Amino acid sequence: FLDVDCVALGDTFDQVILPHDVATYGGLCALATYDRSEIQQRVFENDHTWRALGLAPEIRKIIEDFHRGRYAACLEHLETIKKALLLDMYVSRHVEWLLGQIREKALLEYARPFASLRMSTMASQFRSSVPDLEEELMALNKKNKLEACIDSQTKVLYKNAHFQPKK
C-alpha cells in the first residue's frame, strides 16, 4: 500500500478504492507490522509515502503519535476511527487484528527502555486497569514477545531479569 502513488492514482479507480483508503490501509499496516526503525525509514524519510499519508491526515497523526511515544494519544485516535474502519468493506474483518497488533507494539515500545516499571503507571498511560494490563502483559510473555516477570503482589514488571520477590 505504501508503494502506491496515491496522488497519481487520482480518481482512476474511484469506483473500487479511493486514494484516502489506500493511504489509510498502508498507514495501519505499517504501524501493525513495521518496527520503529522501519517506520522512520519507510514512512517518515520517504517523501512519496509521507505525501500519500497527507490524504489520510488522521492516520498520519496516529503514526506521528506512535513514533514520538505518545501511545495514549495514538490509541485514543485509533479508537475514534475504529467505527468507520469497521464499516469499511475491505478492512473491517482485519480491524481487530490490526488494532491489537498496534496496541501490542505500543506496550512493548513503552516498556522497552525500563528494567522495571509499575503497572499502575503503565495502566494510566494505556487507559487500562491494572488487572487488564497484567493480563495483556502475561499474554505477551506467553507469546515470547516480552521477556519479563510480573510481581503480582507489588504489581511491578521486571524485564530481562531474574528477580527475587520480597518476602
N, C-alpha and C positions, 0 to 999 in steps of 0.2 A: 504493500500500500504506500509506503513512504517513497518508493521509486517512481510512482505515477506522477506525472506532471499535471497536477490538479488545475493549475492556472491555464495551461494549454488545452486541457480537457474541455474547458468551457461548457457548452450545452450539447456537445456531441452525443453523449449518452444519457441525457437528462430524462429519458423515458425509463431508464433502468436504474441509474445511480447518479447522485449529484456529487460534484467536487467536494462539497462540505462533508458528505458522508465518507468519501474516500479518506479525507484528512482525519475525520473522527476515528474511523477504524484503524488507520495507521498509527495515530497517536495512542490509542488504547492498547493496541498490540505491542507497541514499543514499550510502554510502561509495564505491561504484563510480562514481557519476555527479555528485554534488554537489561543488562546491569548498568550501574551508574556511569561507567566509562563509555559504554556503547551509546547511552542516551546523550552524553556530552558530544561524542564524535558524530553519530549518525543523525542527531536531531539538532542540537544547538550549533554545531560547527558546519552544518550542511545548509547552505543558503536555499537550495531548492526545497528541502524539507521544511525549513523554517517559514518560507513564503507560503507553502501549501498549508501549514498549520494556521496561517493567518485567515484561512477560510473557515476555521473552526476555533475561534478565539477562546471559547470555554475550555477546549482540550489543551490548547497552548498554555493557558493559565494553570491547569491541573498539572501539566508536565513541569512547568516552572516551579510550582509549589513543591512537588515531589523532589525535584533536583536540588532545591535550596533547603531541604529538610523541614519544610512546613507541612508535615504529614497530616496533621489535623485538618488544615485548610484543604489539602489535596483530597482527602477522603470525604470531607464535607461537600466539596464541589462535585465529587463523583456521585454522592447521594442525591444531589439536586438534579442531575441529568439522568439518573437511573430510570425514572419512569418513562422518559422519552426513549431511552435505549431499549427498554422492554417492549415498546410499541414498534420498533424498527424491525421490518421483516427479515433483514439479513443478519443482524447481530443479536436479536432478542434471545435466542436459545444459548448464546455464549456469554451473556451479560454477567451472570452469577460467577462463572469461572473467571472471566477477565477481572472483575472487581475483587474477587477472592485472591487472585494472584497478585494484584497490585497491593492489596492490604498486607499480604504476607511479606512482600518485598519491603514495604514501608516499615513493618515491625522489625524485620531483620536489619534494615539500614539504621533504624533508630538505635537498636541495641548494639550494633557493631562496635562502636568505639569504647564501650564500657566493659570493665571486668565484672562489675556487679551493678545492679540497679534495683531500686524499689519499684515493685509492680504498681504501687499506688500512683507514683509519678507517671509511669508509662501509661497506666489506665486513663489518667486525666488527659494526657496528650492524644490518646486514641479514642476518647469519648466512649469508654467501656467500663464495665465494672471489673473489679479485681478478680472475682471468680471466673468471669468470662474470658478475661485476658489470660489468666492462668491456664484455662482450657486450650486457648489458641496456641500459647507457647508450648504446652505439652504436646500438642498435635505437631507443631513444627519440629520438636525434638524427636518425636517418633518417626517423622519423615526424613530424619537426618539432615534437616536444613538448618538446625540450630543446635550447636553443641553447648549444652548448658545444664545446670542443675537448678531446681527450684526448691527453696526452703519454704515449704507450705506454711510453716508456723509463723515465720517472720515476714513472709511474702517478699522475699528477695530472690532475684535471678542472679546466679553466678555463672559466668561464661568461661569456657575453656579452663576450668579449674576443678580440682577435687577438693571440695570444701568440707570442713568438719562442722556440722551444726552445733550450736551452743547447747550445752546440757543444762 
